[in-house]
Amino acid sequence: TINADAIIQSNVVIMGKTFIGKKNIFYPFSSIGNPPQDLKFKGEKSELIIGDNNVIREHVTINPGTIGGGMKTVIGNECLLMVGSHVAHDCIVGNNVILANNATLGGHVEIDDYAIIGGLSGVHQFVRIGCHSMVGGMSGVDSDVIPYGSVIGNRANLSGLNIIGLKRRSFSRSIIHDLRKAYRLLFAPEGTIQERLLDVADEFSSNEPIMDIVNFIRGDTSRAICQPKNGSKVI
């Protein structure tokens, strides 16, 4: 199903049980809805759901879901998937997400709103990437990335907050100041992560972005939380 005002350029393949919203643009050689690259896939009638106003550039591949992951892959609205990026089976991608050139999402990955995945990066299966976060180019991400965080590295480490992104999206100076303070408390060497979570939740209970981080860390996941590298400065 392809809704109104889609632009589908030459040599685009769209197949399977695929639902496409309004005003999407598909560039040449993108492959949308072909079977997942999962050896357990047995032809089940799983879905691919794409929202509105997305830009899908050349050679992008997006696969539908599997029976082991809820039977659907979802792309939100206003996303930019640059050349050669890949969204595997059962991924859930939010709104205003950017996947730079050749960024790759393994199966069952969750990407929240306004996250940016840098070029040539790979995100491991079942990893969660929080809202407004930034993954630096050529990073291998095998742990969950907190909302508003910034990670980079061969096996990505948390390098701080995505301050540039926060400023670009007009977060106030006071919000950014409190996020810095909460970040220092969360990743301080003293105490356990559960104790530090309680302290941050008590002190910043009325601060929505900080509570986004607290609730994200408390969320149900099979992955660890990406941490600052040993000896790195907590900013």
QUICORQUI-V369766 format. One line per field, one symbol per residue. psi: psi as a letter, one per 20 degrees, with the letter a starting at -180 (. if undefined). Layout:
# QUICORQUI-V369766
psi = ???
This chain:
# QUICORQUI-V369766
psi = poaqkqoorqkppprampppbqlqpprqjqoojqqqmoiipkjqmrqpppbqkqooaqjqppqaarhjkijqpppbqkqoorpjqpoaqjqopbqkqporpjqpprqjqporqjqporqjqppqqjqporqkrpoqqkqoojqppqqjrpqqrgopqpjbqmgghgghjkpqhhggghggghggghkqiqarhhghgggghghkhjogghhggghghirpqjqrppqqqpiqpo.
